[in-house]
């Protein structure tokens, strides 16, 4: 694939209060969280539910930055960015920052090849998100250098066996007003119940992969540690069960992955229930 060259920074005299940012994300919960963080920093944020909506919004113009999820229905973020880069005029030069739970080198290369400028990992860290936004809106480039993809280290794994990550919840309490935090936690619980029910009843591997990917992201964002870990394992098992070849007699080399898919589909509803009970025990009104 030919690597597309990301556009350079916008003019450095752009003031943050006047910035208009498009948040492209299929999870209403993630939309709420990211737009709240941006609003607290003085930015104006609109939302799009998938890459197709993002492309239509970008064509209309007026955005200074686009935050783009990768895995979305209708049109994914990589496809949307490739098409965006083919647009004439300023719309085709708007900086695009990937927001994704996939943080390995191969995923970062895919983002860069599609024409994205940078990458922030999910669960979204408020400080990292705002630092990256400011970098693309205001930073003055050093002579001879091009801002772009830098090291992206995933968060350090937490101790095993705990249902909730108290540090994540403490950070959310710092970042969000109490009423807003209560609202987004309630929406997370509602969205998780619906997603877990779909996972329990779904057999299509592509759909399961997408549902597990989103659950991994939202559970990590809201500190549901054990649920996030199981969703990550389910996503990986789904991919492995599809990708691995069959043996000479038709035995699946990926039969172990298929077994893991079924086991995790059975475990995830209980883990979701454990997380909801733990929120309540910690005093969160969910």
Buried (B, 14 or more C-beta within 10 A) or exposed (E): EEEBEBBEBBEEEBEBEEBEBBBBBBBBBBBBBBBBBBEBBEBBBBBBBBBBBBBEBBBEEEBBBBBBBBBBEEBBBBBBBBBBBEBEEBBBBBBBBBBBBBBEEEBBEBBBBBBBBBBBBBBBBBEEBBEBBBBBBBBEEEEEEEBBBEEBEEBEEBEEEEBBBEEBBEBBEEBBEEEBBBBBBBBBBEBBBEBBEBBEEBEEBEBBBBBBBBBBBBBBBBBBBBBBBBBBBBBBBBBBBBEBEEEEEEEBEBEEBBEBBEBBBEBBBEBBBBBBEBBEEEEBEB
